Amino acid sequence: MAKKKARVRLVDTTFRDAQQSLLGGYLRTEEIVPIAAKMDSLGFAAMEAFGGATFETQLVIHEDPWEFLRKLNKATPNTPIQALVRGQNLVSKRNFADDVVELFVKHAAKNGVDVFRVFDPLNDLRNMEASIAAALKAKKRVQGALSYAISPAHNLELWGSMAKGLVNMGCHEIVIKDTSGLLSPQATWELVTTLKQAVKVPIDVHSHCSSGMAPMSYMAAVEAGAEVLDVAMSPLAWGASQPAAESVVAALEGGEYDTGLDLSKMWEVQQDVEELKQRHIEHLSPVADRVDASILRYHMPGFMLEDIYHQLGAHNAADRLDDVLDEANRVRKDLGYPPLVAPIRQMIATQAVYNVIGGDRYATVTQELKDYLQGLYGRPPVPADHELRRLVLGREEPITLRPADLLEPQVEAARQQVRKLGFEPTDDMVLIHLMFPQLAPAYMRGPQPEKKDGERPVAISAAPPAEQPAPVAPPDPPLPPSQAAEFDVEVDGEVFKVRVTGTGVAVMPATGAPTTAGNAAAPRPKTGEGAVIAPMQGLIVKVPVKVGDAVKLGDVVAVLEAMKMQNDIVTTVAGKVSAVYVKEGEVVSPNQPLLAIA
Ligand code: MN
């Protein structure tokens, strides 16, 4: 059959989003590169294979992300490599100064990235400026991605104006990035139609099959004029991943949306990817490998619902589900309707649980929520509730400038730090030190012997929250496995909770424990005069006081990480610290005394 001119291009996500969504990102360089080499001739517009959460996961499993990129680039001379970059956070979870953004993008471009897909969880274009500018400076292709959301604040006019903003910033394509399969065919059609009217550049639709609607939405997308669709090779497609490449090629073949790809050339690669999946079958999340209709029922991302079930279970309060779901919608409204994308989605879920279980709305708030209200994550589509801001921030005014404008340059200090640690401060090394200081020491020590099959690598992020300057202090050593019970693998907005079996430790709030961290005015149960106790189970990430220090009411005496949230533990008595019972890196139980104040 004579092929028509291809009208729809396909981006393959097998080795980034797809493997991250289904297998937790555990594929190794030597497993990916030979298959990618075969895929190079298939005709994909690009292969998304770098950035997002894979960078961190590679470090966790002692793979070198930069070396991977170089090898992949060599093996795929015909297919551009695409990277996912979370604006000012790059591939990490906190804001970096512009000099770090520039170095990271330049280094990635130099080592093989041809297309940069830039997004921001709040769609705050200011958070995307520096990455986009750096990619343009490196003479690479740039996609501006819109984090898809459904809310009263997200109307077609807003999407259109954001797309225009991104094109004005120099983006070559606009991506509708639907991290959890919320896009319906009708919404897709309306949105693509709007964007086609607003901008002249190609539109790419990226969705996940989580709710089951994605293949239908893709059809609506091309009918409305979208030029690019994101797909994955079928063994790593469906479920929480993208629609299958083979299915989309076959579905569009022969018509005006023909992809130009030749199905008969795809079977060998499909077989290889199938074998790869079987080899990693123990990493396949059963939650991710299905259609989750509760997304359609509750209009929330599947991973947010999982998070809420999980937290309610930990509180023995599964019967409060409806209350918490209603409350999550109220909290989201209070926060100015942010997209339900990581890390804000987790923030809302946690706050909704606190608000319902605690009985008193916002009596307890996390540090992340305070930072959010202060504007350190950026601007939500509409301003956060004024009363809530007053309640949480008191007299403090939220910032109005771009969050990264608060940061001084960071690259030089990081270079010196790496040198001080006794290593050559190459760009590879310095960037890893900046992105994941807690994982850098293992990286610097060089390749490790491979872990036994079935043994899951473990990491608890001890990094400061998103808005702090990147640490240049000596990195913490990785936690011993006995203390690290669970870790999150993030997939461009979706977080998988991975629990290590056999330890019995979970970084979760304990059953019925009052959660009072983060708010100086909140009451706290006491086990004895002057004892500061853990309000919930969690990981002590910081004890900023020592024996003999004078503390006053409301001072932060410990920082406890639970459910990836850092909670300030404050003292409700004034006096002198007479004893410190816990160390940084220790996992504590609810009501466990942390320190004593005399
Ligand atoms: Mn995705």
Residues whose N, C-alpha, C, O or C-beta is under 5 A from the ligand:
A	BS01	MN	D17 T179 D492
